[in-house]
Amino acid sequence: MDPEEPAPELSSYYVDCASCGTSFNALSVPWCSCLATERTLVCSGCGKCFCHAPRAYRQRFWSGAPPSLWEAKLKEHHRAAEPPSNPPPESVRRPLLLVVDDEPGIRRMAAKVAERIGFGVIEAGDGMEGKTLAGQYRPDVILTDALMPRLEGREMCRRLKADSETRDIKIIVMTSLYKGQRYRSEAMSEFGADSYLEKPLDPELLATTLNALVLEHENR
């Protein structure tokens, strides 16, 4: 091959699935719909992604990935991170979800899940902005990350629950760090959260939780 010629573009990159062990072509499968900072690809055999796979597996996968897959990953990340524009309070769709997270990609993915089941969505990038928007829009549900700059999600939850104007808003705290029953109990008893979910979130679990909280609110 002439050293000046570019390397031929690969049409396949076969890897073994972290879940079922099936060999699949990573260049011909879709991205998963997990609510994670960096989503992964879906095995054509079992339909599972590798968001929950060991770090060593993910490192091995990407260390051998061809340039075209890296470019696709970058494009997917930038597409998910496009900043939204919140509509005026008087024109939002109800039920309304406020997503509070400093990761734009996670906000966009959560919004897609909520919009698919009929929710309107507004977004905030940190707890201070989230608290302000909660007072302005009075959303039916808030989905907030636990750890964020300026004001963390759990403390935002505590403050909103202590305010008579916003205490009836249902709040879901999500986290990739504070996992386990101890932290779940703490978030709900000390900070007033109505639900507690671990990242990366499963889209169907999020949809089920949102519907359940809205139904609970309507039946009060």
C-alpha positions in Angstrom: 0.0 0.0 0.0 1.2 3.5 -0.8 2.2 5.2 2.5 0.3 8.3 1.3 -3.0 6.4 0.9 -5.4 6.4 3.8 -6.1 3.1 5.5 -9.2 1.3 4.0 -12.4 1.9 6.0 -13.4 -1.2 8.0 -16.9 -2.6 7.6 -16.8 -4.8 10.7 -15.5 -4.8 14.2 -16.5 -8.1 15.9 -16.4 -8.3 19.7 -17.9 -10.7 22.2 -20.9 -9.5 24.1 -20.2 -8.8 27.8 -23.6 -10.4 28.7 -24.1 -13.4 26.5 -20.7 -13.9 24.9 -22.1 -13.7 21.4 -19.8 -12.3 18.8 -21.4 -9.3 17.1 -20.4 -6.6 14.6 -20.2 -3.3 16.6 -20.3 -1.3 13.4 -23.8 -2.5 12.5 -25.7 -2.2 15.8 -27.5 0.7 17.4 -26.6 2.7 20.5 -28.4 1.8 23.7 -31.0 4.1 25.2 -29.5 4.0 28.8 -29.5 7.3 30.7 -25.7 7.5 31.0 -23.0 10.0 30.2 -21.6 7.7 27.5 -24.0 5.2 26.1 -22.8 1.9 24.6 -23.8 -0.4 21.8 -26.4 -3.1 21.8 -25.5 -6.7 21.2 -27.4 -8.2 18.2 -27.7 -11.5 20.0 -29.2 -10.7 23.4 -30.2 -7.1 22.9 -28.2 -5.9 25.9 -25.6 -3.1 26.0 -22.4 -3.0 28.0 -23.1 0.1 30.2 -22.9 -2.2 33.3 -19.9 -4.2 32.0 -16.6 -4.2 34.0 -14.3 -1.3 33.3 -11.7 -3.7 31.8 -14.3 -4.8 29.1 -15.1 -1.3 28.1 -11.5 -0.3 27.9 -10.7 -3.3 25.8 -13.6 -2.6 23.5 -12.6 1.0 22.8 -8.9 0.4 22.6 -9.5 -1.8 19.6 -12.3 0.2 18.1 -11.7 1.6 14.5 -11.7 5.3 13.8 -15.1 5.2 12.3 -16.6 4.0 15.6 -14.8 6.7 17.6 -16.2 9.3 15.1 -19.7 7.8 15.6 -19.3 8.0 19.4 -18.2 11.6 19.2 -21.2 12.5 16.9 -23.6 10.7 19.2 -22.3 12.5 22.3 -22.5 16.0 20.6 -26.0 15.3 19.3 -27.2 14.4 22.7 -25.6 17.4 24.2 -27.4 20.0 22.1 -28.7 22.6 24.6 -32.5 22.8 25.0 -34.7 25.9 25.2 -37.3 25.7 27.9 -40.7 26.9 26.7 -42.6 29.7 28.7 -44.4 28.4 31.8 -47.8 29.1 30.3 -47.2 26.9 27.3 -45.7 23.7 28.8 -47.4 20.3 28.4 -48.7 18.6 31.5 -47.8 16.4 33.2 -44.5 18.3 33.4 -41.0 16.8 34.2 -38.1 19.0 35.3 -34.7 17.2 34.7 -31.9 18.5 36.7 -28.4 17.2 35.8 -25.1 18.8 34.9 -24.6 16.3 32.1 -26.5 17.5 29.0 -26.6 14.0 27.4 -28.4 12.5 30.4 -30.9 15.4 30.4 -31.7 14.8 26.7 -32.1 11.0 27.2 -34.4 11.5 30.2 -36.4 14.0 28.2 -36.8 11.5 25.3 -38.2 8.9 27.7 -40.6 11.4 29.3 -41.8 12.8 26.0 -42.5 9.3 24.7 -45.0 8.7 27.5 -46.7 12.1 27.1 -44.8 14.4 29.5 -43.7 17.9 28.8 -40.1 18.5 29.8 -37.9 21.4 31.0 -34.3 21.2 31.9 -31.8 22.7 34.4 -28.0 22.2 34.6 -27.6 22.4 38.4 -29.5 22.5 41.7 -29.8 26.3 42.0 -31.3 26.6 38.5 -33.5 23.6 39.3 -34.9 25.2 42.4 -35.6 28.4 40.6 -37.4 26.6 37.7 -39.4 24.5 40.2 -40.8 27.7 41.7 -41.6 29.2 38.3 -43.0 26.1 36.5 -44.4 24.0 39.4 -43.6 20.7 37.6 -45.4 17.5 38.5 -42.1 15.5 38.8 -38.5 16.5 39.2 -35.7 14.0 38.2 -32.4 15.2 39.7 -28.9 14.0 40.0 -27.6 13.7 43.5 -24.2 15.4 43.0 -24.0 18.6 41.0 -22.1 21.9 41.2 -23.6 24.9 43.1 -26.4 22.9 44.9 -26.5 19.2 45.0 -29.7 17.4 44.1 -30.5 16.0 47.5 -30.2 19.4 49.2 -32.3 20.9 46.4 -34.9 18.2 47.2 -34.8 19.1 51.0 -35.3 22.8 50.3 -38.2 22.2 47.9 -40.0 19.9 50.3 -39.6 22.4 53.1 -41.3 25.1 51.0 -45.1 25.1 51.2 -45.3 26.2 47.5 -43.3 23.3 46.1 -43.5 20.5 48.7 -46.1 18.6 46.7 -43.8 18.2 43.7 -42.7 14.5 43.3 -38.9 14.2 43.3 -36.8 11.4 42.0 -33.1 11.4 43.1 -30.7 9.5 40.8 -27.1 8.7 41.4 -24.2 6.7 40.1 -22.2 7.0 43.4 -24.6 6.7 46.4 -25.8 3.2 45.7 -27.4 0.8 48.1 -30.3 0.6 50.6 -28.6 2.9 53.1 -28.4 5.8 50.7 -31.9 5.1 49.4 -33.3 5.3 52.9 -31.3 8.5 53.6 -32.5 10.2 50.5 -36.2 9.5 51.3 -36.2 10.0 55.0 -33.7 12.9 55.5 -34.0 14.7 52.1 -37.7 13.9 51.3 -37.2 12.2 48.0 -40.2 10.3 46.6 -38.2 7.8 44.7 -34.5 6.8 44.2 -32.9 5.4 41.1 -29.4 4.3 40.3 -27.5 5.3 37.1 -27.3 4.4 34.4 -31.1 4.4 34.4 -33.1 1.9 32.6 -35.6 3.8 30.3 -38.5 1.5 31.1 -37.9 1.8 34.8 -37.8 5.5 34.5 -41.1 5.6 32.5 -42.8 3.3 35.0 -41.6 5.5 38.0 -42.8 8.7 36.3 -46.3 7.3 35.6 -46.6 5.9 39.1 -45.7 9.2 40.8 -48.1 11.2 38.6 -50.9 8.8 39.4 -50.1 9.0 43.1 -50.2 12.8 42.9 -53.5 12.8 41.1 -55.1 10.4 43.7 -54.2 12.6 46.7 
